């Protein structure tokens, strides 16, 4: 079965849907999402979205905070683009119906998070992502030029390879013509042909054993782009959120927003002692990479499974008003955050790398764009500044929509792409072959490629993942496709990219910390009390 469209958008988070709304003014858009539209990382984002709004904040301050947090390896052009375009894109979100919290005087109530020198976080209580996603879904569903295919899984991108041409990473002029898409309900593979294709599939959190990401975050877009021979970069920079609710057995881990620390919450050891002042002058408001490694160090030294986050000193009514979602979630497991400290631990949270794109969001493959967490714009460098991600998503969606609209007339629908052929394959009889390999992969990544790495750990991870890769490829080639098999294939590809790019990084910087390469700069003296470091 063939579908044809002007724009194929794979993913339904803030990046994909905001792109779809703007592209729909220029042509027909098909949005493909493997679950329901709201099952995405955007929907789980609590803290907020960054934008310079009021004095004394300035573009220069936001740029400097981003660059410092990113370890000095951010792309300055990308940083300036996102920071300076942000106010315009916030207006677009508001115009579509997003409700950001305001003061009694009618001004936006701005929060502050780790690494920020000023209050610049627009938010809707502690459910900002859900509010943005609600707004975008409402607009998309009402747009006559947008067709949404829920429960459809993109399997692979279509390029010259599918026309019988030999394609390598050194092949010039690779183009994308759409994707093979699996209808999960009808259990068939469709060929979706498009003039422009957009990858906005979100993050990679489920490559790890503990993550704040929903189950759909399996790195599908990055893996598909890698197989299509696009340039992938900075995958070694995986951000672990320092404060996920410690509640063993719950997946995904519930996120305790960094905005809570911006509101005054203090990190403490299990005996009630504040510890972040030992590691950074900003204390509990230090950048996430510093906070995460500091918590990891404290837990290793003390032999603890978690630390505490204490907000009990703030006014109870104000805390509940600002963080109702966190309050009710904690209350459901008998923790009253106005009276009790919150047990928190680390969880895989955000991928700062991805498919390399230019300032228009276009990848190294023509007619293929990557947005949001799937992309590597250069904004985040070695470590993402809190709440910059949603801003990046909508800014680059706008860039890509304008650029692709200008190019659309040059692109035709590619003819000659063969239909999916699964002759000779059979249904997978033993799902244990998939689920067990997935568990092993997550353990390997968590134990060897987590917060702290070493050359030995990375090489061990590579060797073990290679075995799982070979087993899964054998199963993939002889099986009729299902979602679990394809997701595992993608997660293995992503795990491989993280390991290989971490092995190539011969120093510790930002989110990549290796025992073999001592830190340089302001965080060089941290962990001095640890026997491991």
N, C-alpha and C positions, 0 to 999 in steps of 0.2 A: 504494500500500500504506500503510495506517495502523497506527501503534502507539499505544497509550495507556498512560500511567503516571502515578503521583503526582508523581514527581520525575524530571526530565531533567537530568543532569549532563554538561556538555560539557567534556571534559578529564580526564586521569587522573594528574595530579601530586598532591602532598601536599594541596593545597586541595580538589581535586575528590574524591579518594578518602576523605579523613577526613570530609568532609561526607557522602558516600554512606553510610559506615558508621553515622553517627549518625542520618541521615534514615531509614535502612532499618528503624529501630526503630518508625517511625510510618507507613510505607507502602512501596509498590513503587518501586524506583529503577532507572532505565536510565542506564548510563554510556556515553557515546559518545566514542571516541577515534580519531583518523585514522590512527594506526599501531598498534603493539603498546602495551600498557599502560605499559611502562616507558620508552617513548620520550618523554621530557618533561624540562623544565629541572630538576625536582627530582632526577632521577637523576644529573645532572651536578654537583650542588652538592657541593663538597668540604669547605669550611671547617667548618660546623656550624650550630647553632641556639641562639639566645640565651635565657637565663633566669637571673634572679637565684637563686643556689643556696646559697651560703655567705657568711658574713661574711668580709671587711669590706664586701662588696657590698651595695647596698640598692636598693630600687625607685627612690628619688630619684636615685641616681647613674645608673641605666640610663635614666631619663627625661631627665635633663640631657644625657647623652651623645647621645641620639637627637635632642633638640631642637637642640643645637649643630651636630651633623653635618648636620641638615636645614636649616640656614641660618636657623633661627628661624621658619620658616613652616609647621612641622608643626601638625596639629590636636591640641591638648593632650589632648582627650578620647580620641582614638584612641590616642595614645601611652600614656596612663595605662591604658587598657583592655588593650592588648597586653602591657605590662610586668607588670601585676598579675595578669593571667590566665595568663601563660606557665607558671608552675610547675605549675598544675593540668593544663595541656595536655601538658606533658612527662611527667607521670605517666600520662596516657592513652596516649602513644606507647610508653612502657615496658611498660605493661600489655598492649598489643597485641603486644609482642615486640621492640621496638627495643632494640638493644644499644649503649649509650653506653660509651665507654672509662672505666675506673676505675683508681684507684691501687692499690698493694698493700694499702693499709689499707681498701679497699672504698669510698672516696669517689669521686665523679665527678671525672675529670681535666679541669679546665676550661682552655680555651685563651683567649688574648687576641688581638684583631685591631685593625686601624686604627680610631681614633676611640673605642675603649673605654678607660675609666679603670680597669677591673678585669678580672680573669679571669672570664668568664661564658659561654664558648662550650662547650656540650655537643657532643661529636663522636664519630664512630666512625672512628678513624684519619683518613685524608684522603678518605673515601668516605661522608660522613654522609648526603648526599642519597640515595645508592644504598641505604644501609641502611634509611632511613625508607621509601623506595619499596618495597623488598622486603617490609618488614613490612606495609605497607598493602595491597599486591597480594595477599599471602597471606590476609589477613583478608577482603578483598573477594571473592576467588574462593570462599571457604568460606561466604559468607553467602547464605542461601536467598532473601533478598528483594532481591538485587542482580543485575541482568542487564547484562553487559558486551558492547558491540558494538565490537569492534576493526575497524580499517580502515573506519570510517564517518566521513565528513566533514560537519560542520554547515555548511550553505550560507547560510541566513538565518533570522532569528528570525521568528516568527509573531505579528502584532499585529492590531489592528482594520483596518489597511491591507489585510490579506488577506480581510477581510469586505466590502471595497468602500468603507470610510470613508476620508476624506481626513485624513491624519495629518501634522502638522508638529512641530517642536521646541517649539512653543507650545501644542500640543494637551494639554489636561488629561486625566488619567485613562487614559493609555496603559497597556495590559496586554499581557503576553506569554503566548502560549498553547502554546508549544513551538517547534519548528524544522523546516525542511526539511533532511533529512539524506541525503547521498549514500552509498550502499553502493558502496565502491570496487571490490569484487571482482565484484559482479553488475552494476555500472554502471547503477544505477537510483536514483531519488530517492524517499525515503520521507517521509511526513508523520508526525512524532512529536508527538503531542499530550500535554501535561502540565499538571498543576495548578500546579507550580512548576518554573521553569527556572533553572539555575545555569551561569554562564559561568566556567570555570576553565581556559582554554586556554593559559595561560602568556604568554611574552613576545613581543618584536618584533624580536629580534636580527638576523634575516635581511633586515630592511630595509636593513642596512648590508653593506658588502663584506667586512668582517672581524668575526667574532663568535665568542663562546664558546658560543653557544646551538646546540642541535641543529637540524637542518633543519626540524623541525615548528614552530619558533617564528616564525610569520609574522603574529602579531597578529590572528588570526581572531576572537577574542571581542570585542576592542575595535572592530574594523571592523564586525562584525555589529551590535553595540550602537549604533554611530554611525549606521548605515543605518536602524536601528529608531527613531532619534531620542532615544536616551538622552543624558544629559549626560556629556561626556568632558572631563577636566581634566588639567593638569600634564604634558602630553605633551612639553613642551620639555625636561624633565629626564630625559635618557637617560644612564645611568651607563656609562662605559667602564671596563672592568676594567684597571687599570694593568699587571698582570703576566700576560699570556697568553704561552705559549711561542712564541718566534719560530721558526717552522718554515714558511717560505713554501710555499704550495700546499696546506697542510692546512686542511680545513674540516669541522667547526668547529675554531677554534683551541683547543688544549688549555689548560685553566685551571691556572695555578700559584697555588694557594690563598693568600689573604691570611694564613692561619694560619701560613704559612712565615715571613712577616715578624714575626708575633707570636712565633714561635719564635726569632727573632733574625736573620733574613736581612736584608741591607743592600743597598740599591740603589746601583749604581755606574755611572759612565760606562765607555765601552769601554777607556779607559786606566787603569781600576781606581780611580778617585776617587769617594768618597762625595759625594753632592750634595744630598740632601734637607734637610740642616740649613740650607741657604740659603733654603728656602721655608717651613719650618714648624718650630716648636720640638719637635714630636713626631718629627721626622725621618722615617724610613721607615715609621713607624706613624701618620702623619698621615691624616686622612680621605681617602677615595678620590678625591673631586673634586680635592683639592689635589695628591695624588700623580699622578693622571692628567695634569693640566695641567703639572705640573712635568716629568714625563717627556717630554711632547709638546714642551715648551719646550727641554729639553736636546737632544733629537733634531734639532729645527729649527736651533738655534744651531750645533750641531756637524756637521750634515749626516749623522747616523747613522740607521740603520733600526731600531736596538734599543739597549737598555741592558742592564746585567747585574744579576742578583740573586744575592748571594753568601751562602751558608750553610756554606761550607767550614770556618769557624772552630769550628763546633759539633761535638760528638762524632758520629762517623760512624754508630755503631750506633743512637744515639738518633734521629738524623735519619731513618734508614731505617725504624726502628720506628714513628715518628710519621707518616711520609709515604711509605709503600710504593708507592702508586699513582703519585705524582709521580716517585719514584726509578726505577721500572721503565720508565715512559714515557720519561723523559729518557735512560735507558740504551739504549733502543731506537734512539735517534738519536745514540748515542756520546757522551753527556754524563753523566758520573758526578758527581752533585750534591754528593757528599762530597769531591770533589777539584776539580771544575770549576765555574766560575760559570755561571749559567743565563741565556741570552739571552731577554729578554722585551720585549714591545711591547704597545700598547694594542689593545683589542678591545671592540666593543659588547657589553654584558653584561646590563644590567637597565633596565627601564622603570619609573620612579618614579611615573608618572601612569597614567591608564587610565580605566575606567568609574567615575564618581563613585558612592560608596556611603555609606550612613549607618552607624551603629554596629552595625547588625544585618546589614550586608553587602548591603542591598537597594538597588537602583539607583533612578533617577528613574522607571523603568517598573515598575508593580506586577507582582508575581509573578515578577520577574526579579532574581536575585542575581548578584553578581560577586565572585570570590574570587581570592586570590593575586596574581600579577603582572598579571593582567587588570584588576584593580580599582585604584582610587585611594581609599584609606581616609583619607589625610592623615597616616599614620604617618611616611612618609619625607620629606615636605616637598620641599626642593630637592635632596636628596642622601641616599641610603639608608645608614644605619649598617650595617656589615658583619654578616651573619648574622641581621639582623632579619627578613628576608623569609620564611624558613621558619616562624619564630615567628608572624608575621602571618598566614600561610596557615592554620595550624591553629587559631589563636585565632578568626579570623573565620569559618572553617568551622563551628566550634562555635556561634558567635553566630547564624549563618544557619540552622543546623540547628534550633536551639531556637526561633528566631523563626518560621521557615516551618512548623514543626510546629504551632505555636499558631494559625496562620492557615489551615492546610490545609483545614479543614472548610468554610471560606467559599468555596473555589474549586472550580468544576466543570470538566469537560472541555469545551472549546469545540467546538461543532458548526458546520458550515457552511464550514470552511476547505477551499478547493478543492485538489485534487491538483496536483502540479507539472505544468506544461504546457510541453513543449519542442517542440510542433508547429512545423514550418518551420525547425528548426535542423539543422545538419549537423555531423559530427565534424570537429574541427580537423585540417586536412591538413598544416599546416606548424607544427610545434612551435617552430621558430626565431622565429616571431612572438611567442611567449610568453617564451622563454628570453633573447632579445636584449633585450626590454624590461625583464626582471628585472635583467639585468646593468647596463643603463643607469641604472635606478632606484637600484641599490645604489651605483654610482659617484657619482651626483648627491648622494645622502644622505651618503656618506662624505666627499666633497670639500667640500661646502658646508654641511652640517648636522651636523658632527662635534664634536670637542672644542672647537674655536674657531670662532666664527661672526661674521658681520657682517650689517648690513642688506642690503648688496649681494649677498652670498653667498646669503642666504635668499630674496631676491626672484628671483635667478637660478634657484635650485632650484625655486621655486614655478612659474615659467614653464615650465621644462623638464618638470616632473612633470605639468603640465596637459596637455601634448602626449601623454605616455605614457598618462595617464588616458583621454583621448578615444579613442586607438587601441585600448586594451584594452576599453573599454565597447562599442565597435563590434563587436569580436570576440566579447565575452561574449554580446551580444544575438542573434547569429546562430549560435552554436556550441552543440553538446551539451556539457554541463559535464564537465570533468575537474579533477583535484586541482590541477594546476599553474596552470590558468587562474584558479581560485577563489583560490588562494593569492596570485597576483600581484595580483588585484583587491583583496584584503585589505591587502596590503603597500602598495599605492598609497594606499589610504584612510588607513592609519596614517602614511605619509610625509607626506601632506597635513596631517594633524592636528599632527604634530610641527612642521612648517614654520609653519603658521598660528599656533599657540600660541607658538612662539618669536618670531615677528614681533610678537605682541601684548605680549611681555615687554620693557618698555622699561628694563631694567637688567640687570646681570650679577649672578647669584646662584646659588650651588651649582653644579649641573651645566650651567647655561646661562651660557656665557661669550661675550660679544660685544665685539668690538673697539670698537664704537661707544659702549659704556657701561662706563666704568672701574669696576673692583671697589671695593666698600666693605668696611670692617672689617679683620680680622686678615690676610687674604690680599691686601690691596690693593697691597702692595709687591712681590709676587712677579712674576716675569718681567721685572724691571727690566733684566736683562742682554740681553734679546732685542731684536733689531732689528725683529721683526714687531710686538711689543706696544708 
